[in-house]
Amino acid sequence: MAAENYEAAISLIDEAHAQDPTIKIVNGEDIPYELFYAQQMTKYLTLRCPNASPILKVAIRAQHFRRWEIPRDSYPLGKVGYFKWRTFLKKRQADLAAAICIGCNFTREEAEEVARLIRKEDLKENEETQILEDVACLVFLDDQFEAFKGEHDDGKVVDILVKSLRKMSKEGIELAANIDMSEKSQALIGRAVEELGKSSQGKSSSS
């Protein structure tokens, strides 16, 4: 892939991110939230995989592409509504990003690979999908976890953390341990890592 194709796709993706009406204040500057989120995704990709392919870089940047247009409350409350919302978003984000790639002279195979990564297909089997999942979890822990844990009791938070950590690679979990956060958050993540270890040992002994 020519470098200008990748750079053009990133530029168009960021132009769309900049339209997000939700604003986050970062170092005193107002930034559209999805643009900030995409920048954080790229930041953690650099830590997780410094030599990432252009395909993965584009998928990482578009992982939440135009998500604000389909808010969570447009679907019913509860797990069923949540999973329908997430499933629709992954397909929509993948399709929109692939269309941008085609417009930037990606081959159809390259554009479809970007879409597959955004849909998180073949997790645990496709290395780049695993990296994307790691990066998404790391951004959640860095940017959203402090607010999230304040909305739920500790037991539920630990349970959700265990589910997130189970989807991550060893390298991703090691990076998570280095994120600067409050003592309470560190303690909750420590409990989740301990619970994950116990469940893994239980599976090993029963197999």
Sequence and secondary structure as in RCSB ss.txt:
>XXXX:A:sequence
MAAENYEAAISLIDEAHAQDPTIKIVNGEDIPYELFYAQQMTKYLTLRCPNASPILKVAIRAQHFRRWEIPRDSY
PLGKVGYFKWRTFLKKRQADLAAAICIGCNFTREEAEEVARLIRKEDLKENEETQILEDVACLVFLDDQFEAFKG
EHDDGKVVDILVKSLRKMSKEGIELAANIDMSEKSQALIGRAVEELGKSSQGKSSSS
>XXXX:A:secstr
  HHHHHHHHHHHHHHHTT S EEEETTEEEEHHHHHHHHHHHHHHHH TT  HHHHHHHHTTTTTGGGS GGGS
 SHHHHHHHHHHHHHHHHHHHHHHHHHHTT  HHHHHHHHHHHTTTTTTTSHHHHHHHHHHHHHIIIIIHHHHHT
TS HHHHHHHHHHHHHTS HHHHHHHTTS   HHHHHHHHHHHHHHHHHHHHHHHH 
